Amino acid sequence: MEQIVIVSFLAFFALEFLVEFVLNEINMGYVRESRAGGNIPDLFQGRVSQEEYDKSVDYTLAKGRFERWAQVYGSLMTLFILFGGLLPYFDRLTRGLEGLLPAVFKAQGILFCFSVALTFSLLSLPTGLYSTFALEERFGFNRTTVKLYLLDKLKGFLVSLVIGIPFLFGVLYLMEESGPYWWLWAFLFILAYEILMVILYPTLIAPLFNKFEPLKEGELRERILTLVGKTGFKTSGIYTMDGSRRSTHSNAYFTGLGRAKRIVLFDTLVEQMTAGQGLAVLAHEIGHYKMKHIRKMLLLYLLSFLVGYEPLFRAFGLGPSSHAALVLFSLLSGPFTFYLTPVMNLVSRRHEYEADRFAVRTLEEGRAMEEALFNLTVKNLSNLTPHPWYSAYHYSHPSVVERIRAIRQEA
Ligand SMILES: [Zn+2]
């Protein structure tokens, strides 16, 4: 039985690798070919200069080449963690500590999960550093320093300890002590924990990494308040965030719950866009907020079957335990569910269209949204000509061309 588990895992693992590797190559070829055709794609004529187009192609190709090696490295890393004897080693090591604390604290399980997670982040450091300080740097996006980058990682790790320890304790406790319907209890627990995090994030966690300031009085602020009033969206304040400390990529988002929701605009967004464009981005995000949902319960239900399946544990040199089930489930689920990526992205793209439509209806015009999209495309050097298969698989947003077409139709 162990052989079957291993062979089927490796088969799906190889398939996932192959699909993603080949799609990346196809996309790069397509982008190269489009440039060789000489012309800027029709929709972008007069919006994007030849220089900007060339730069976006170079950026896309550089990312593609990086992706090639990052994929090989990432796959080897996963195989090393799964088959390099690391998991049984951590399991033994943490069991040695079991005597120190009563079993009810779930100390072994928590330590086991953290050692695997820490190994992953340490091994991911080279690709992260290269992507930020070589790739993003070369195209002028990077603003962070190595010191700030490492400090962010360290802070992130400490925050994950504070958040993760009670979380893992809760999940492991429910898995082991709450009977056959543990997955239902765990689901409710995770849901409650998430809500707690959403409440704590804007006031306790986000300020550890960034500075937030109320948005200055002015046209943008006035127009946002009008928009917020019109959509019935509740907010406790509009803030700008110093995103420019790390990168020139721009964004806007909401945090918090109910009336305590904060609107956060990256300072880069405020700098790079006109008030009208910024407002359109915000209207789009409010559109998202109004439609959301979950699929966690199904995953936990699935996990509840795997917990009792011993060959799964033996295949990776482990004995059955809740913590091993959690770690294996998260390590193995990728290859077994990767073909769902295009489906989930399809759903996500539908939500993007809905959010765009919401923005167009609320603002009662499509031009600002269109301008905002052109602006974002140029500033972020987005790929103007993705291969249709590549975008169907990877893109959580429709391509700019598709979005603008839909916006023009709606307007
Ligand atoms: Zn969106």
Residues whose N, C-alpha, C, O or C-beta is under 5 A from the ligand:
A	BS01	ZN	E352
